[in-house]
Amino acid sequence: MDDCEYLDLDEIEFAPVDHTAERLALLTLEEAHDLLRLLLTVEQEGKEPLSREANRLAKEIAARIPFEN
């Protein structure tokens, strides 16, 4: 996804995974791209602290999925 080229993947702090916790079902690639677009839209609105959290989540998702064609 071209909107994510500015993301510095070295800055991402991934949430620790508790192996005893139940995990959510995996998203399809299309769902992941839809969610990434939504998070980037929220981030661009610039309303703190929501935009900061949207940016953090967008970085985590972008690091885990291939770019959209």
C-alpha positions as CSV (number, residue, x, y, z in Angstrom):
1,M,0.0,0.0,0.0
2,D,1.6,3.3,-1.1
3,D,0.2,5.2,1.8
4,C,2.4,3.2,4.2
5,E,5.8,4.0,2.5
6,Y,6.5,6.6,5.2
7,L,6.2,4.1,8.0
8,D,9.4,3.3,9.8
9,L,9.0,-0.3,10.8
10,D,11.9,-0.1,13.2
11,E,9.8,2.3,15.3
12,I,7.0,-0.2,15.8
13,E,6.6,-1.7,19.2
14,F,4.6,-4.9,18.8
15,A,2.3,-5.9,21.6
16,P,3.4,-8.9,23.6
17,V,1.4,-12.0,22.9
18,D,0.1,-13.9,25.9
19,H,0.2,-17.5,24.7
20,T,-2.6,-18.4,27.2
21,A,-4.9,-15.7,25.8
22,E,-7.5,-16.6,23.1
23,R,-6.6,-14.9,19.8
24,L,-8.9,-13.3,17.4
25,A,-9.6,-15.2,14.1
26,L,-7.2,-14.1,11.3
27,L,-8.4,-11.4,8.9
28,T,-8.4,-12.0,5.2
29,L,-5.9,-9.9,3.3
30,E,-8.7,-7.8,1.9
31,E,-10.0,-7.2,5.4
32,A,-6.6,-6.2,6.6
33,H,-6.2,-3.7,3.8
34,D,-9.6,-2.3,4.6
35,L,-8.7,-1.9,8.2
36,L,-5.4,-0.3,7.4
37,R,-7.2,2.3,5.1
38,L,-9.7,3.0,7.9
39,L,-6.9,3.5,10.5
40,L,-4.9,5.8,8.2
41,T,-8.1,7.9,7.6
42,V,-8.6,8.2,11.4
43,E,-4.9,9.1,11.9
44,Q,-5.1,11.8,9.2
45,E,-8.0,13.4,11.1
46,G,-5.4,14.4,13.7
47,K,-7.6,14.2,16.8
48,E,-5.4,13.1,19.7
49,P,-5.2,10.5,21.3
50,L,-7.2,8.6,18.8
51,S,-5.0,9.5,15.9
52,R,-1.9,8.4,17.8
53,E,-3.4,5.0,18.5
54,A,-4.7,4.7,14.9
55,N,-1.1,5.4,13.7
56,R,0.4,2.8,16.0
57,L,-2.1,0.1,14.9
58,A,-1.7,1.0,11.2
59,K,2.1,0.5,11.6
60,E,1.6,-2.9,13.2
61,I,-0.8,-4.0,10.5
62,A,1.3,-2.6,7.6
63,A,4.4,-4.5,8.9
64,R,2.5,-7.8,8.8
65,I,0.7,-7.7,5.4
66,P,2.0,-7.3,1.8
67,F,1.5,-4.0,0.0
68,E,-1.8,-3.8,-1.9
69,N,-1.4,-3.7,-5.7
